[in-house]
Amino acid sequence: MRAQILIAFITTIVGCAMAADSTLAATPPMGWNSWNRFACKVTADDVRAAADAIASNGMEAAGYVYVNIDDCWQGDRDEQGRIRPNAKFPDMKSLVDYIHSKGLKAGIYSSPGPKTCAKYEGSYGHEEQDAQEYANWGFDYLKYDWCSAEKVYRRSDMTAAYKKMHDALVRTGRPMVFSLCQYGYERVWRWGASVGGNLWRTTEDITDQYDRMSVIGFDQDGLEPFAGAGHWNDPDMLEVGNGGMNHDEYITHMSLWVLLAAPLLAGNDLSKMNQETLDILTNREVIAVDQDAEGVQGRRVAQEGPLEVWAKPLADGSVAVGLFNRGESTNPVNVNFKDVGARSSVHLRDLWQRKDLGSFTGSYTGDVPRHGAILLKIQ
Ligand code: GLA
């Protein structure tokens, strides 16, 4: 009996060390990442400015926590092989301390390959050392991007390459969210959590264009069984506010991402954004759909040509529903309450308008603008 208890205990410990840590990303991670707006031009000052903005503009209060440096922070390795930041990041420790002083958390980026996607130093052969350095600096999050790993690993080694870094992170003793970025190769949603991934990219890169964003977002249907507390599908970071889409298109972007229980990593210049962008990023009722405690990823429940209805069940028994119009002119989009698992008599609230619409029986039809969306809560 004692032996059985001991075996159960050891299995639990080993299991915990191997699987994604669900205390780290109990709901989809929220924050900011430098890549979509700053790419390789990013500096420590840009990152500080992002932290300042989140802490003062209402984003922190709305749930945004992580301030993540993407590619292009790396310099050379010293004689001991320790990774040094480049001249744009003169003091990583003080930058992370600064982010922490705002009540926020900090994220960093590397690759399992010898070089990152932008050809900076990767972690290949230095996994242990790099994980320790990130912990020394105080980081709370690592995005680990496949990039040149293709040159040194076979596809079949991919899980081992990711697990190697996860084990190194665990050994530092510092909890760090582990973000897998390998563009959905090898059906990562099937094994991402088993190598410690708290989130994994399901696609190639997003761009700030409606066509690209919508292809990625609307393509996520079917991946919902693989998402849950501690391990999320990641259809890539937000482009809201970067200027390549109009208001309705950004409303579609945000509505779809919250229905997908996607990580919400703003990708714009937070120090210069207008009120319209801030309103999209910080609508509490919309964010509550993403961060819902039930942790269910939404799915498509109806489609007629360019018109789509998506639904996400919520913890309080209500359902969040998106009415989407991918067409080129305003169209009525209809939701049948039975399609989304609701009763036939319901109460509706429009989450973008923050307005109760009243009681409805059977179905509801809303006029949705070209490339736009209506986000409803059905109670
Ligand atoms: C890849 C990733 C992007 C970004 C860049 C950085 O393309 O998918 O999100 O991290 O690399 O070089």
Residues whose N, C-alpha, C, O or C-beta is under 5 A from the ligand:
A	BS01	GLA	W35 D70 D71 C117 A118 D205
